[in-house]
Amino acid sequence: MSLDAEEFGESERPLYSRKRRRLMQIVVSVAILALKKTGVLITWVTQVQTAQYACNIAAAYYAPGARGVTASFELGNSDVLGWNCYVEIDGQDDFFVAHLGVIPGAPRLVPLTGS
């Protein structure tokens, strides 16, 4: 026993018009894009803040007299792919201090001397 639309007296035309279905598709697509954009923006802002905080820690350990600290994301060299920490030292360009990784986290603070 199968149930057909004719048994219930329903017509075969669609529930919504073509115009209304198209409008609903556009509204849903815009809503999904807005959610994705918000997620990406929040993730990026969190990574920037985490990288800057970790860079401040590394700079305080390795270069306590530095004038400025900068965390930047680099794609060029595979050895330093990801977030890197640079400090400004008097009379020099930016000086590399620490590699923070693709997902920034606490830097590995290795003593510079053997003691």
C-alpha positions as CSV (number, residue, x, y, z in Angstrom):
1,M,0.0,0.0,0.0
2,S,1.6,3.3,-1.1
3,L,0.4,6.7,-0.3
4,D,0.1,9.1,-3.2
5,A,-0.6,12.9,-3.2
6,E,-3.8,12.3,-5.1
7,E,-5.3,10.2,-2.2
8,F,-5.1,13.3,0.0
9,G,-6.4,15.7,-2.6
10,E,-3.1,17.6,-2.9
11,S,-2.1,19.2,-6.1
12,E,1.2,18.6,-7.9
13,R,2.4,22.1,-7.9
14,P,5.3,23.0,-5.5
15,L,4.7,24.4,-2.0
16,Y,6.6,27.6,-2.7
17,S,7.0,29.6,-5.9
18,R,10.3,29.6,-7.8
19,K,10.9,33.2,-6.8
20,R,10.5,32.4,-3.1
21,R,12.7,29.4,-3.2
22,R,15.4,31.4,-4.9
23,L,15.1,34.1,-2.2
24,M,15.4,31.5,0.5
25,Q,18.5,30.0,-1.1
26,I,20.2,33.5,-1.2
27,V,19.3,34.3,2.4
28,V,20.6,30.9,3.7
29,S,23.8,31.3,1.6
30,V,24.4,34.8,3.0
31,A,23.8,33.6,6.5
32,I,26.3,30.7,6.1
33,L,29.0,33.0,4.7
34,A,28.5,35.4,7.5
35,L,29.0,32.6,10.1
36,K,32.1,31.4,8.3
37,K,33.6,34.9,8.1
38,T,33.0,35.5,11.8
39,G,34.6,32.2,12.7
40,V,37.7,33.0,10.5
41,L,38.0,36.5,12.0
42,I,37.7,35.3,15.6
43,T,40.4,32.6,14.9
44,W,42.8,35.1,13.3
45,V,42.4,37.7,16.1
46,T,43.0,35.0,18.7
47,Q,46.1,33.9,16.9
48,V,47.4,37.4,16.6
49,Q,46.9,38.1,20.4
50,T,48.5,34.7,21.4
51,A,51.5,35.3,19.1
52,Q,52.0,38.8,20.5
53,Y,51.8,37.6,24.1
54,A,54.3,34.7,23.4
55,C,56.6,37.1,21.6
56,N,56.6,39.4,24.6
57,I,57.6,36.5,26.8
58,A,60.4,35.4,24.4
59,A,61.7,39.0,24.0
60,A,61.8,39.5,27.8
61,Y,63.9,36.3,28.1
62,Y,66.3,36.7,25.1
63,A,66.4,40.5,24.6
64,P,65.4,42.3,27.8
65,G,66.7,45.7,26.5
66,A,64.7,45.6,23.2
67,R,62.8,48.8,22.3
68,G,59.9,47.0,20.5
69,V,58.5,43.6,19.9
70,T,56.8,42.3,16.8
71,A,55.1,39.0,16.0
72,S,54.5,38.3,12.3
73,F,53.2,35.4,10.3
74,E,55.5,34.3,7.4
75,L,54.9,31.8,4.6
76,G,58.3,32.1,2.8
77,N,60.9,29.9,4.3
78,S,59.9,26.4,5.4
79,D,62.3,26.6,8.4
80,V,60.4,29.5,9.9
81,L,57.0,28.9,8.5
82,G,54.3,30.3,10.8
83,W,54.5,32.9,13.6
84,N,57.9,34.5,14.3
85,C,59.1,36.9,16.9
86,Y,61.3,39.9,16.2
87,V,62.6,42.6,18.4
88,E,63.9,46.2,17.7
89,I,67.4,46.8,19.0
90,D,69.1,50.2,18.8
91,G,70.9,50.7,15.5
92,Q,69.8,47.4,13.9
93,D,66.9,46.2,11.8
94,D,64.4,43.7,13.3
95,F,66.3,40.9,15.0
96,F,64.8,37.3,15.0
97,V,64.2,36.0,18.5
98,A,62.0,33.0,18.4
99,H,59.9,30.7,16.2
100,L,56.4,30.4,17.6
101,G,55.0,27.8,15.2
102,V,52.0,27.8,12.8
103,I,49.6,27.8,15.7
104,P,51.3,30.2,18.2
105,G,52.0,29.0,21.6
106,A,54.5,29.5,24.4
107,P,58.1,29.7,23.1
108,R,60.7,27.2,24.0
109,L,63.0,29.2,26.2
110,V,66.4,27.6,25.9
111,P,69.3,29.1,27.9
112,L,71.9,30.8,25.7
113,T,74.8,29.8,27.9
114,G,76.0,26.4,29.0
115,S,75.2,27.0,32.7
